[in-house]
Amino acid sequence: MNDNASFTVATVQAASIPFDLEASLDKARRLTLEAAATGAQLVLFPEAFVSGYPSGFSFGTVVGKRSPAGRRIWGRYWESSVGIPSPATDKLAAAAREAGVYLAIGVIEKDTQISGGTLYCTLLYFGPDGRLLGKHRKLKPTAAERFIWGEGDGSTLTVLDTTVGKIGGLICWENYMPLARMTMYSKGVQIYLAPTADSRESWQATIRHIACEGRCYVLSSNQYLTRDMYPSDFEGREELQDQPEVLSRGGSAIISPLGEVLAGPLFDQEGILTAELDLAEVARGKFDFDVVGHYARPDVFQLLVNEAPARSVVSRTTSK
């Protein structure tokens, strides 16, 4: 990590190709290379970029009932999701390596290792050499997201010490969880990533608040998504008839440690935002406010964080 050098970062605002794994991976590679061409050393993609945030769909679920059609839609979602490891992660790794960047990208992760039937909203981190450096599973899906995604545990509250600084973050409305944010700050995060599906104006206040609170840079990335981007043969597409044409306006942005807007917010189009970061600004920002340092009161407040993996089945061998 170099605290004295400035460098460029990029946040990508684009739609995935919903429910199409290979096409989403191809688009991720193309946009990663485009972002790298700007000089960016870190590239952030939106929440659920591979293979889609299913805005507007119910998956045939109401309280007490699930429809056969909804199960088929969820099955298609499962098929277009990302196993870890898998050929899909190999392709993302290759994109990061080809571009020579740190790549952080939102994926829908399918658990192929244990349950074989649970999806997670996950943020993956790849290094410039293509290694998978870490992941974060969303701790708490919001509202109807709970029908389709499982909950992550504390073992993936990830902050990575990289050559461009300490990188970590939370997904969408996890950023409204004060204790989760405090955990990120306690790990020394300098570049805080906030991929999201929230395109409201209020989200801009949220990411500026996080920057001021954590005295860190904040990168937020969202999709620009319209109804016609869904496959024409998609079962359940009629549910979109009552939805607006633009399902997500975007709102990606890059914020300084003092809450100043460095790039964006970008609305109503796809695009790539860039900004030059200077990590010395992180320390300077903490001169008058360090939420886990001189502004903390551990004699009054303490936070306990369980970072152990949560297993539903633990096997033990007892000796005779």
N, C-alpha and C positions, 0 to 999 in steps of 0.2 A: 504494500500500500504506500502511495506517495502523497503526503499531505500538502506538498508544495507545488504540484503541477496541476494545471487546468486540463480538462478533457471534455469531449463532447458526448452527450447522451441523446437518445432518440426514443420517442414514444409513438407507436404506430396506432392510428385510428383507421380501422377497416373492418368489414364484415368477413366472417368465415364463409365457407360454402356449407350451409347447414346440412347436417346429416350425411356429409360426403367427406370421408376421412382423407382419401388421396388428394382430392382437389384442395382441401384445406391445408394439407401439408405442402402442396406445391405453391399455394399462395403465400404461406408463411415463409418458405425459402426465398421466393422472389422479393417479398417486402423486407426480409432481413438483409438481403444483398443491397437493396435500394437504400436502406437506412445506413448500412456500413459505408456506402459510397459518399455519404455526407460527412464522413469522418467519425461517426459515432463508435464508441467503444462498448457501450451498453445499449441494448435494444429491448424495449418492453412492448409486449402485445397485450390485448384485452383479456379480461375474464372469459373463459370458455371459448377461446378462439378455435380450438380444435375439439369437436367439430360443431360448435354452436351453442349459444344461449337460446333455448327454445321459447322465446318471448311469444306470448299469446296462446300457448297450448295448455290444455288441461290434462292431457294423457288419460282422458276418460275417467277422471277421478272426482267423486264427490264423497262427502262423509258417509262411510258405510258401504260404498260400492265402487268397483272398478270394472270397466267395460273390456270385452275382448279386443276391441279396436285399440283402446288405450294401451293394452299390453303389447300389441303388435307395434305401435308407435314407439313405445319404450324399448322394445327389442331392436328396432332400427337404430335408435339412439345408442344402445349398447354396442351394436356392431360398428358404429362410426366413431367409437371412443378409443382411448389410448391405453393399452396395457404397458406396464413398466416392469422389466424392459420389454421391447417389442420392435418390430421393423419400423413402427411409427416413431419411437424415440430415437432409433438409429438415424432416421431421416432428419429429425430436428437437430440431432448432434452434428450431422454432416453439414447442415446449413450454418450452424454456429461456427464450425471449423472453417468452412469455405469463406465465410465473411470475416472471420478473425475477431469475433465479438463475444461479449457476455450476452447471452440470450435468456430472457425471462418471458415465458409464454404460458398463458392460461389454457389448460386442457381439461376435457372431461375424462377422468381416469377410471378405467374399469379394473376392479380387483380380480385379477386372474390368478393371484397367488394363494388366496385363502378361501374366500366365499364363492367366487365365481358368479356373483349376482348383485354386486353393489357398485354404484357409481359415486365418484367424488369429484367435486369442483376443486381443481388442483392448479398450483403455480409451479412450473418446472424451471430450474436454473441450469443452464449449460455454460461451460467455459469456452474460451476462444480455441482451445484444443479439442473441443467436442465432447469433453467429459460431462456426464450428468453430475452436477455438483450438489444438488439437493432438491427438495420439493417441500411445498406447504399445501396441506389439505385444509380446505375451508372448515373452520370449527363449527359454524352454525349456519346452515342454509336458512334462507329467509322465506317465510310464508309458504307458498306452494312449491318452492324449491325443495322443501322437506319431503315431498312425495317422490322425488326422483333422485335425490342425492343423499348419501350418508354423511355422518359427522366425522370430521377429523379429530385427532387427539393431540395432546401437547407435545408429542415427539417430533412434530414437524413445524414447530415455531422457529423457523430457520432464519438465521443471519449469517451471511458468508463473508469472510475476510478475504477480499480479492485485491488485485493489483490496482483497482480503481477506487477502492474504499470498501466499507462494510455495507453490504447490500442485503435487504430483507424487506418484508412487508406483509400486508394482510389483504384479503380479497373482499371488495365491495363493502357490504354492511358489517363485516367484522370490524371495520374501522370505526363503528359506533360503539364498540366494546372497550370501555376505558382501560380495563385490566389487560386486555390483549395488547393494546397500544403500549401500555406501560412495560409489558414484557419485551416488546421490540426495542423500546428506548433503553431498557436495562442491558440489552445486548450490544449497545453502542452503535445502533444503526445510523449510518450517515446518508445513505441513499435509500429512501423509503418508497417502496413500490405499492401502488394502490390500483391494480386493475379492477374494473368495475363494469356493471351493467346499468348503472344509474346515470341517466342523462339530464336530470333535473338541475335547475340553477342552484338548489341548495347543496348539491355535491361540491360545487366550487368553494362554498364556505367551509365544507368539511375538510377538504385537502389543504386549504390555507391554514385552518386551525391546527391540523396535524403538524404542518411545517413549523408553525410558531411554537407549538407545545413541545415538540421533540427537538427543535432547533436542528432540523435535518432537511435535506432536499427531498421533495416529494414528486414522483412521477406517477401520473394517473393516465390510464389508457382505457378507452371504451370503443365499442363497435358502432359504426354507422350502418344501421340495418333497416331494410324496407321489406314490405310483405312479398314483393315479387322475387326476392332472393331465395325464398323457399322452393324446393323442388316442385314442379308442376304435378308430379304424380304422387304427391305426399298425402297419405291417408290422414284425414282429420283437418285438411287444409281449410275446410268450410268454417272452422272455428275462427279463422282470421278475418272473416267478413265484417265483424263488428269492431275490429281493431283499426287504429289509424294506419294510413299508408306508410308513414315513417314510424317504425317500432322503436328505434333508438336514434336520437340526434347526435350522439357522441358526447363531446365535452372534454376530450383529452386535454391535459395541461401539464406544465412543469413549473414547480413552485420553489422559491428560495427558502433558506432556513429562517428568514425573517418574514415569510408569508407573502413575498412579492411574486407576481406572476412573471415568469421568464419566457413562457411560450404558451400560446392558446388563450382561453379555451377555444378549441376547434369544434364547430357545430355544422351539421347538415352536409357533410361531405367526408370522403375518405382523404387521408393525408398523413404525412409524417412530420411531427414537430421535433425540433432539436434545440438544445441549449448547451452552453458551455458552463461546466461546474468547476468550482474551486473549493476543495475540501477545507481550506483554511477558513472559509466563511462559516463552517459548522462550529469550530471552536470559538470564533469571534462572536457568533450568535449566542453562545452560552455564557458570555461575560456577565450578563445580568439575569439569565434564567437557565438553569440546568435541572430539568425535572427529576433526574435520578442522581444528581450531585448536590451542589450547595443549596438548591431550592427544595430538596427532599427533607422530610421530617421522619426518619426511621424510628425515632423514639415515640412517634404518635401513630404512624401508618406503616404496615408491612404487608407485602403481597407474597403469598405462597403459590408457586406454579408447579404443577405436576407435568413433567416432561417425559414420563415413562410411557412407552407404547401400551395402549389399552387392548388387551386380547380377550376375546369372549371365551376361548378355551385355552387353558394352560395345562399341559401334560407334565406329570412328574413321575419319575421312576423311583420306587421305594426299594431299598435293599432289604433282603431277608436276613 
